[in-house]
Amino acid sequence: MADRERRISPPYGGVFVPRTRVLDRDDVARAIWRMAHEVIERNHGLDGVVLVGLQTGGGWIAERLAEALDSIEHVRPAVGLLDVAFYRDDIGLRPVLPEAVTELPSDIDGAQVVLVDDVLFTGRTIRAALDALHDYGRPRSVQLAVMVDRGHRELPIRPDYVGKNLPTRRDEVVDVHPEGVDLGEMVR
């Protein structure tokens, strides 16, 4: 879970308390390795593939995915970062601050872009990412890779590559980090 989500999850200003470790470090590595193979298979190699991690949760996953792709195919795809703070549809409902700078490869026109994020929940962040991405160019296709799909979709968005399907309650919080995936709650 990105720091932005920590700040806006009720109770506001609360602290994340993990209840269950869903995936450990090795499980995360295996999920990334499997997703890398799926990316190669679906795209018939890596020609024209660009990875774009969503700030801040998807950035490190995109880097790890690029490393796995390089280990398998001996080709490292370009990796970029995208901050979607100002493209969100709830920008007037809560304070929104950019997390980090958007840094995309020089040209995404005609590229096969794989958006990478940590957790897919309602789908609103991905909708914002699609809007933001198209301000930088017109990719040939956009695919979605997430470490955790927790359901509760509010928009018709579906991931192409999933590390772990994890059904949750709406009030639960999923925290994805390099050491693993934790399920817990925000408490004051």
C-alpha positions as CSV (number, residue, x, y, z in Angstrom):
1,M,0.0,0.0,0.0
2,A,1.4,3.4,-0.9
3,D,1.8,6.1,1.7
4,R,-0.9,8.0,0.0
5,E,-3.4,5.2,0.6
6,R,-2.2,4.9,4.3
7,R,-3.0,8.6,4.8
8,I,-6.5,8.5,3.3
9,S,-7.7,5.1,4.7
10,P,-10.1,5.4,7.6
11,P,-9.3,6.0,10.4
12,Y,-7.4,9.0,8.9
13,G,-4.0,9.3,10.4
14,G,-4.2,5.7,11.6
15,V,-1.5,3.1,11.7
16,F,-1.5,-0.1,9.6
17,V,-1.6,-3.2,11.8
18,P,-0.8,-6.4,9.9
19,R,-2.9,-9.4,10.9
20,T,-1.7,-12.0,8.4
21,R,1.3,-12.4,6.1
22,V,-0.3,-13.6,2.9
23,L,2.9,-13.8,0.8
24,D,6.5,-13.9,2.0
25,R,9.6,-12.6,0.1
26,D,10.0,-15.8,-1.8
27,D,6.3,-15.9,-2.8
28,V,6.6,-12.4,-4.1
29,A,9.7,-13.3,-6.1
30,R,7.9,-16.4,-7.6
31,A,4.8,-14.3,-8.5
32,I,7.0,-11.8,-10.3
33,W,8.8,-14.6,-12.1
34,R,5.5,-16.1,-13.2
35,M,4.1,-12.8,-14.4
36,A,7.3,-12.2,-16.4
37,H,6.8,-15.5,-18.2
38,E,3.2,-14.5,-18.9
39,V,4.2,-11.1,-20.3
40,I,6.7,-12.8,-22.7
41,E,4.2,-15.4,-23.8
42,R,1.3,-12.9,-24.4
43,N,3.5,-10.4,-26.3
44,H,5.6,-13.1,-28.2
45,G,8.8,-11.7,-26.7
46,L,9.6,-8.3,-25.5
47,D,9.8,-6.3,-28.7
48,G,8.1,-2.9,-28.0
49,V,7.2,-3.8,-24.4
50,V,7.5,-0.9,-21.9
51,L,6.8,-1.3,-18.2
52,V,5.2,1.6,-16.4
53,G,5.0,1.4,-12.6
54,L,2.4,3.5,-10.8
55,Q,3.8,5.7,-8.1
56,T,4.5,4.7,-5.5
57,G,3.4,1.1,-5.0
58,G,4.0,-0.2,-8.5
59,G,7.5,1.3,-9.1
60,W,9.5,-1.3,-7.3
61,I,7.4,-4.1,-8.8
62,A,8.0,-2.8,-12.3
63,E,11.8,-2.8,-11.6
64,R,11.7,-6.4,-10.3
65,L,9.6,-7.4,-13.3
66,A,12.1,-5.8,-15.6
67,E,14.9,-7.7,-13.9
68,A,13.0,-11.0,-14.3
69,L,12.3,-10.3,-17.9
70,D,16.0,-9.6,-18.5
71,S,17.0,-12.9,-16.8
72,I,14.6,-14.8,-19.0
73,E,15.0,-13.1,-22.4
74,H,18.3,-11.3,-21.9
75,V,16.4,-8.1,-22.9
76,R,15.6,-5.5,-20.4
77,P,12.4,-3.5,-21.3
78,A,12.3,0.2,-20.7
79,V,10.8,1.1,-17.3
80,G,9.0,4.2,-16.4
81,L,7.1,5.7,-13.5
82,L,3.7,7.4,-13.6
83,D,2.1,9.5,-10.9
84,V,-1.7,9.7,-11.3
85,A,-2.5,12.0,-8.4
86,F,-4.0,14.8,-10.5
87,Y,-6.0,12.4,-12.8
88,R,-8.0,10.8,-9.9
89,D,-11.8,11.3,-10.0
90,D,-11.8,12.0,-6.2
91,I,-9.5,14.9,-6.4
92,G,-12.1,17.3,-4.9
93,L,-13.2,14.9,-2.2
94,R,-9.9,14.5,-0.4
95,P,-6.5,16.2,-0.4
96,V,-4.3,14.9,-3.2
97,L,-0.6,15.6,-3.5
98,P,1.7,14.2,-6.1
99,E,3.8,11.4,-4.7
100,A,6.7,11.5,-7.1
101,V,7.8,12.7,-10.5
102,T,6.4,11.0,-13.6
103,E,9.3,9.6,-15.6
104,L,8.4,7.7,-18.8
105,P,10.6,6.4,-21.5
106,S,11.1,9.0,-24.3
107,D,8.3,7.6,-26.5
108,I,5.4,5.4,-25.7
109,D,3.6,5.8,-29.1
110,G,3.1,2.4,-30.5
111,A,4.5,0.6,-27.5
112,Q,2.9,-2.3,-25.7
113,V,2.7,-0.7,-22.3
114,V,2.3,-2.9,-19.2
115,L,1.0,-0.8,-16.3
116,V,2.3,-2.2,-13.0
117,D,0.7,-1.6,-9.6
118,D,0.7,-3.2,-6.2
119,V,-3.0,-3.6,-5.4
120,L,-6.0,-3.6,-7.6
121,F,-9.1,-2.6,-5.6
122,T,-11.9,-0.4,-7.1
123,G,-10.1,0.2,-10.4
124,R,-10.2,4.0,-10.0
125,T,-6.4,4.4,-9.9
126,I,-6.1,2.4,-13.1
127,R,-8.7,4.5,-14.8
128,A,-6.7,7.6,-13.7
129,A,-3.5,5.9,-15.0
130,L,-5.1,5.3,-18.4
131,D,-6.0,9.0,-18.6
132,A,-2.5,10.1,-17.6
133,L,-0.8,7.7,-19.9
134,H,-2.6,9.0,-23.0
135,D,-1.4,12.5,-22.2
136,Y,2.1,11.2,-23.0
137,G,1.3,9.3,-26.2
138,R,-0.8,6.6,-27.8
139,P,0.4,3.1,-27.0
140,R,-0.5,0.2,-29.3
141,S,-1.9,-1.7,-26.3
142,V,-2.1,-1.3,-22.5
143,Q,-2.0,-4.3,-20.3
144,L,-2.2,-4.4,-16.5
145,A,0.0,-6.3,-14.0
146,V,-0.8,-6.3,-10.3
147,M,0.7,-8.1,-7.3
148,V,-2.7,-8.4,-5.5
149,D,-6.2,-8.3,-6.9
150,R,-8.5,-7.9,-4.0
151,G,-11.8,-7.5,-5.8
152,H,-14.5,-4.9,-5.0
153,R,-14.3,-3.3,-8.5
154,E,-16.3,-0.2,-9.2
155,L,-15.2,0.1,-12.8
156,P,-15.0,-2.5,-15.6
157,I,-11.2,-3.1,-15.2
158,R,-9.5,-6.5,-15.1
159,P,-5.8,-7.3,-14.8
160,D,-3.9,-9.3,-17.4
161,Y,-1.3,-10.5,-14.9
162,V,-2.0,-11.2,-11.2
163,G,0.5,-12.3,-8.5
164,K,-2.3,-13.2,-6.1
165,N,-6.1,-13.1,-6.0
166,L,-7.0,-12.1,-2.4
167,P,-10.6,-11.7,-1.6
168,T,-11.0,-9.2,1.2
169,R,-13.5,-7.2,3.2
170,R,-13.8,-3.6,2.1
171,D,-12.5,-2.4,5.5
172,E,-9.4,-4.6,5.3
173,V,-6.1,-3.1,4.1
174,V,-3.5,-4.9,1.9
175,D,0.1,-3.9,2.2
176,V,2.5,-5.0,-0.6
177,H,6.2,-4.5,0.0
178,P,9.5,-6.3,-1.0
179,E,9.3,-8.4,2.1
180,G,5.9,-9.8,1.3
181,V,2.2,-9.0,1.4
182,D,0.3,-8.4,4.6
183,L,-3.4,-8.2,5.3
184,G,-4.6,-6.1,8.2
185,E,-6.4,-3.0,9.4
186,M,-5.9,0.7,9.9
187,V,-6.2,1.6,13.7
188,R,-5.8,4.8,15.6
